[in-house]
Amino acid sequence: MSLRLPPEDHHGRRGWLAGMAACVCGWSVAPVRAASPSAPVSLRFAVFSPRPPSEAAYVAAPGQAPTRLRFHPLARSPRYEYRGPAPLRFVNPRDRALLAEAELPAGVANTLIVLLPDEKAAGRWRTIVLDDGETRFRAGQLVLVNLSGLDLDGTLNNRPLKPGPGPNAALPVPRTSQLVLRTSVRGAAYQALATELNLGEGERALLLVLPPLRPGTFAVQHRLLVDRPGTRVSR
């Protein structure tokens, strides 16, 4: 059964879009410093999108032909190498029309770039650039990225949890964990998400909490990306 907000509270999606535009940051709450546009950047990156472009590519280095990106439905893409100016541009491989731009963090060697459809510009995607290095996000940890537009609280293994908007700090988790998230409207609490996290040896988990499928409802969408740091294979 789906629950709907009163008409005057139908603003979750607008809040998500506004927050997403400013959400270029690392795993901690503080934003990472963008690279200088005049200086070349060298990094490895993976991409993910809950609704990816049908085709997307990037130019790995000046003068090279575009490299097509491969998206997985529930995992990071393969790792790609980039050396060139900031921002990193994603283009349509057929006509090189611009799809998205990613502001690259200075001093970060490994990133995950999340592409989210821009509802205000057809055919364009917004980007969130996250520090995906092993130092900031280690095996046995969970990072929750709240893009739902909702004020959430809940429990992780029955311990209180209050995720803020955007990326939250990495949390240590056991191999099996229970996560419950709620949102409150006019003093009434509604369940937004209840899920179990199962990690193998040496794995970590990234949970993207997305807006509800229908505006005005409370059940959020989510994507769980599990991988082993330092490997090229995700599941």
Secondary structure, 3 states (H helix, E strand, C coil): CCCCCCHHHCCHHHHHHHHHHCCCCCCCCCCCCECCCCCCEEEEEEEECCCCCCCCEECCCCCCCCEECCCECCECCCCEEEEECCCEEEECCCCCCEEEEECCECCCCEEEEEEEECCCCCCCEEEEEEECCCCCCCCCEEEEEECCCCCEEEEECCEEECCCCEECCCEECCCEEEEEEEEEECCEEEEEEEEEEECCCCCEEEEEEEEECCCCCCCEEEEEEEECCCCCCEC
